[in-house]
Amino acid sequence: MHARIDLHTHSLRSDGRGQPAQVMAESVAAGLDIVALTDHDTVAGWDEARVAAEALGLGFIPGIELTTRVQRDTQYKFTVHLLAYLPDPNHSELVKVLSESVGNRFERLEQITDRLSEDFDITWEHVLEVLADGKVAGRPAIADAMIQRGIIESREPFFDWVKPGSKYYVPNRGVPETVDAIGLVRAAGGVPVLAHPMARGYGPKPGERMPREHFVSLIEAGLAGFEVYHRDVPEHARQWLLGLATEFDLIVTGSSDYHGTGKSNLLGENTTASWALHRILEQTTNAGLASLTHGN
C-alpha cells in the first residue's frame, strides 16, 4: 500500500486557520500517512506539530514556505515561494532572514491598508486589533479586519484586489532573492523545492515561450525540484515542468497547500510519491528532524 503524503500545509502560525496540532489531527482524518507543516517564514509550529503527529502515529516533515523575490531586470520583480524541507531551524543566517521577512511584513501590511483606506472604511488600527487576537502578520489579517468591518463577507474579494497591477498592491520587499534563498536552504542542510511554479496564471500562456533560462538558473543554484501537482499550476506549465524535471533529474512533489477548514483546498487533494520524499530525505543533512512513523 502506498503512503499518502502531503508536503504543503499551513497553521495559525502563518495564514492557516488551525493550530499545528489541529492540522495534524485533520491530516489523520483525511487519511494521510505523512504530512509537512510549511508555514510562511517561520518554524514556530514545528514542535507542537511534531508532538501531535507522533501521538497520532503520523509521519511528520518540518518545513518552511520562504517568501523570496526574483529580479529579471531592473524594472521587473516578482514574488516566488520556496518550500524548504528539513532545514536546521537554528542556522544563524536562516534565523536572521526569517526574522527580517516577518518584520518586513508589518511594513507591507500597513502600506496596503493605507491604500485601501482611501476607498474603504479600514485603518491600520483595525488591522492591529485583528493581529492582537493572535493572528500572524499576513495579508489575511487585513481581509479579516475588513470582514469584521462588514466591508466584505469572505477573504476572496480582498485577494483579487491586492494582486500585482492593482492600485492596492504592494510588493514584498526586504525578502531574499530566490537564488540566494536556495543557497541558504542548502547551507542550512535543507532541501529547496519551488512552490506551485507559474501558478494562478502568472506564467506564460499556452503556446508562449517558457522561461527556461530563469528555471535553469535556479537549478544551477541548487534547486531540488518543483511542486507540480498543485491545483493552481496550469496543465501546460505542469507538463513543461515535468519535462524539465526529467531533463535535470529533479524531484517533483504534489500537495494541497491546505490552509484549514472552510477553505477550498483539501488535505490530500494532491499527494507526493514515496520515491520523491525519499529523495528529499536523502538530500538533507538534517534527516533526524523528520518523524516518519508511517510510510517509510
Secondary structure, 3 states (H helix, E strand, C coil): CCCCEECCECCCCCCCCCCHHHHHHHHHHCCCCEEEECCECCCCCHHHHHHHHHHHCCEEEEEEEEEEEEECCCCCEEEEEEEEECCCCCCHHHHHHHHHHHHHHHHHHHHHHHHHCCCCCCCHHHHHHHHHCCCCCCHHHHHHHHHHCCCCCCCHHHHHHCCCCCCCCCCCCCCCEHHHHHHHHHHCCCEEEECCCCHHHCCCCCCCCCCHHHHHHHHHHCCCEEEEECCCCCHHHHHHHHHHHHHHCCEEEECCCECCCCCCCCCCCCCCCHHHHHHHHHHCCCHHHCECCCCC
